[in-house]
């Protein structure tokens, strides 16, 4: 009797696992096959084309190298001089123009890669060269954003950098605005 129960239990478990094995396992990519560019979400495409930071400069931002977009947004709190404001604005405009140009090229390369796969016309050589082009563009975009942070730090005083960090919610400080700690860095 005891052995019979275990045999029945074993058969039940086996039939359940066989039934589970026949069930399709949904992919986290389900639905993305309809994208224009499979490897990029519509938001990522929009971000690249707009020259947005998308976190490319976190290494700088989180190590006391302010970003020009945020410095402009906080210009009153940071008490920027007219010269600092003009230099920051110029730095931001230059960075954004370069990032937009490179972002457009990156989106085009990702579209090309998608097309190569979609038309089954890809080879190992074209895959390798296309991926190198994409990687180079990604590095150039990141460099544009990081260099803007490097330059921005030279425009501000050390006290303004500390105040910027506090306003952005980095570390504990009495200067920190109450609602600034919940925002995430996007440039």
N, C-alpha and C positions, 0 to 999 in steps of 0.2 A: 504494500500500500504506500509506504513511504517512498519507495523507489518510483512508483507510478506517478506520484505527485511531482517529483523532480523531473521525470521524463516529460510530463505534460507541460510543466513550467518551461522546460528547455525548448520544447517545440513552439510554445507561444512566443518566446523571446526570439527564436530563430525566424519564425514567420514574420514577426514585427520588423526585424532587421532586414530581411529580404525585401519586404514592402518598402521600407525606408530607402534601401539601396536603389530601388527602381524609380524613386521620386527625383525629379530634376532638382539640382541644387541651384537656386537663383544666384546669379552673379551680381556683385555690387555695381557692375557696369550696365545692367539691364536698363534700357531706355536711352542710353547714351549713343547707341548706334544710329540715332536720328540726328545727331549733332552735325553741323556743317564741317567742323574740324573735330575729329573724334578725341584727340588728346587734350583739347582745351575747352573749358566750359564757356558759355556765353559771357559770364562775368570776367573770366580770365582774358578773353579776347578784348572786351571793353577796356579793361585795365591796361593791357599792353598798348592799345591804340591811343589811350588817353595819356600815356606816359606816367601812370600812377606808380607809386613805390611798391605796393604789394608786399611789403616786408623785406625788400631787397637790401635795405640799409640797417637792419636790426643790429648788426655788429657795431655800427657807429652809434646809432640812436641810443642803445642801451649802455654805451660806454662813454657818455657825456659829450657826444658830437651831435648837436641839434640839427634838425632838418629844416631847410628854408621854408617849406610850406607851412610847417607848424610854427616857426618863428614869426612868419607873417600873420598867422592867425592869432598869435599871442603878442603881437607888437605893442599894444597898449600896456599890457601887464609887464612886459619886459622893458618898457620905456625906451624903445629904440630911438636913436637920434635920427634926424632926417637922412644923414649919410648912411647909417646902418640900414635903414629901411630901403633906401635906393639900391644899395649893394646887394641886400638880401633878395629884393625883387628881381634884380638882374640875374643873380645866381639861380633863382627858381626858374625864371623864364628860359634861361640857357639849358638848365638841366631837363626841363620838361620837353623842350624842342628836341633835344638829342634823344631822350627816352622815347618820345613818340615816333621819331624816325626809325630807331632801332626796333621798337615794338612792332611797328608795321612790317618791317622786314622779317621779324620772328614769326608773326602770324602767317605771312606768306610762305615761309619755309615749312611751318607746320601743315599748312594747306597742301603744299607740294608733297610732303611725306604721306599725308592721308591719301592724296590722289594716286601716288605710286602704289600704295597697297590696294586701294579701291579698284584700280584698273589692272591689278596683277602684273604690273610692269616693273616691279622692284627687283633689284639684284643685290647681292652682298656689297658690291662696289658702290652703287648709288645709295644704299642704306648708310654705308660708312661715311660717305662724303656729305650726305644730307644731315646726318647726326652731328658731324663736326661743325657744319655751318650753324646749326641750331645751338649747339653748345657755345660757340664763339659769340653768337648774338646774345645769349643769356648772360654770359660773362661781361660783355660790353654794357648791357643794360644795368647790371648790378654795379659795375664800375662807375657809370654815370651818377647813379644815386649815392654811392659811397663817397665819391669825390665831392659832391655837393655838400655833404655833411662835413668833410674835411675843411672846405673853404668856409662854410658857415661858422665853424668854431673860431676861425681867425677874425671874423667880423664882430663877434660878441666879446664882451668882457668876461672874465672868470665869474664874477657875481651874476651876470645875466645867464650864463650857462647853468649855474647852480639853481637859479630861480626857474629857468626853463625846465630842468629836471623835476623840480618840485611841482610845478604846474602840470607837468605830464604824468605825475603820479609815480615817479621812479624814486623809491626809497621813502622813508618816513621824514616828514618835514612839516614845520608849522606853516610854511608857505603854500602847502598843497591845497588846492581848491577841493571842496567836498565831493564834487561829482567827477573829478578828473581821474580817479583810480579805476574806473570801469571801462575806459576806452582802450582799444587795441590799436597799435601802430600800423598804419597802412602805407606810410611813406617815410 
